[in-house]
Amino acid sequence: MKDYSKMTDEELEDEALDLAGEAWEIVKRGYGKNLPKTFDEMVESMREYLRDKQKEALKSLATS
């Protein structure tokens, strides 16, 4: 598992693009429900997901 707490903004952006690309393949195959309609929406969704993961990781470090 990746340590999101130590990722730079650039690393998070690269990860978001990688995840969006993988997720977009799932969308193109018709799997899932309530999925983004465009690749740009998918990228933005992954950015938000990773920012949330990073916040969770940082909060976890602060409380341990």
Secondary structure, 3 states (H helix, E strand, C coil): CCCHHHCCHHHHHHHHHHHHHHHHHHHHCCCCCCCCCCHHHHHHHHHHHHHHHHHHHHHHHHHC
